[in-house]
Amino acid sequence: MRIFFYVLIILIGFVACKSDSGSSKQESDVVEKTPQKELKVPPFNADSAYQYVQDQVSFGSRVPNSEAHEKAKEYLKNQLERMTDQIVVQEFSASRYDGVRMKGYNIIGSFNPKAKKRLLLLAHWDSRFMADYATSEEFKSEPVTGADDGGSGVGVLLEIARQLSLQPVDVGVDILLTDLEDQGKSNDPDGTTWALGAQHWSKNPHVKNYRAEYGILLDMVGAKGAQFLKEGVSRSYAPQFLNYVWNLANSMGYGHLFVNKNLRGGVVDDHVFINQNMGIPTIDIINKPSDNSFGDHWHTENDNMEIIDKNVLRGVGQVVTAVVYRFDANYL
C-alpha cells in the first residue's frame, strides 16, 4: 500500500465530481430499512481469528513463488472449501515492478452463490518480499512475516466465514482473498505496481458480470494500538456506506478503533481498483493512525505475532459481522 501523491489529489477531485450524480442512490441504499427478519448477530471469536493468523504465519513469509506461499494457498483454499458453499481459485501471473514474474492465486469462497443481493468481503493474503522499512539495514532484504499486513485481515474473514457456516444467511456473501497485493514499488506515483491480484480480479471476476451492493476491505486490522480513520478513496467512492459502518462501530462501543476522523489522502490498496473497475462501493478498514504512518511495524521485521492484539481482532471482526447480519436482515 502506498499513499497517493499528486495523482491522488487529481483522483479525489475527479471521483468527487463523478460521485455527486450518484450520491442520492448511495444515500437511499444505506438508509435504515424495515427488517425482513429477526436480527441475530453471533459473537465474534477472537481466539479463533488469532489462530487463523497464527496458522498463516507458521508457513513462513507468504512471498509469491515460495514454498510458504504455496502451502498457505492450499491452507486457505481448504479452509474456505470447508466453510463456504462454493470456492474458486483464480490462477494468474503478473510481473513485479523489477521484472520478476510471479504466480498468483485469488481465492474466493461464496455463500449462496445464486443470490442476487451480495456483499463482498476481502483481504490480501500475500506478504511483502522485502522489509524496506526495517529497523536496520541487515533486515531490509529479508521478507516480511506479515502477521498484521495480510494475515490479520484474512484471519478475521476466516472467522466470519466460520460463523456464517454455523448461522447461515439468505443473502450472498463473497470472501475474496487477493494475492500479489504487497509486491509494489515504494513511492510508486500512480500505485499500479500494487494490488496486482485485485487489479486482475476486478477485470476478470470469478463470475461473469459479478455485482455486489457493497464491499469491505480489511488490511492491517490486528495490531496493538490500531486506529482506523476514514480513508480518502473510501470517502470518495462510498461515503454513505463508510459513515454507516463507522457509526455502527461507535454505537457498538468500538469508537476507540473506528475513529471519526478523516485521513487527508487515500491509500493505494485493493479497494481502489474494485471501485474504479467494477463500480462496487468498497471501503478500506486499514490501520493508519496518522497521515504519515501505517504504524512502526509496517514493512519491518516486527510484523509478527507479537504485534497482534486479540481485542483489536475482536473489535473489527464484531463490527464486520454485524454489518453482514444487518445486511441479511435488510437493515441496509
Protein Blocks (a to p, Z undefined) as FASTA:
>chain_A
ZZdfkkmmmmmmmmmmmmmmmmmmmmmmmgccddfbdcddddddfklmmmmmmmmmmnop
adehiaklmmmmmmmmmmmmmmmmbdcddddddddfkopacddddddddehklbmbdcdd
dddfbdcfbdfkbfbfklmmpcceklmnojlmmmmmmmmmmmmmmmccfbdcdddddehk
lmccehianlpmgoklmmmmmmmcfbghiacfbdcddehjlbghiacdddfklmmmmmml
mmmmmmmmmmnopammmccbddfbdcddfklmmmmmnopacddddddfbfkbgbjkgopa
klcfklpcfklmmmmmmmmmmmmmmmmnopZZ
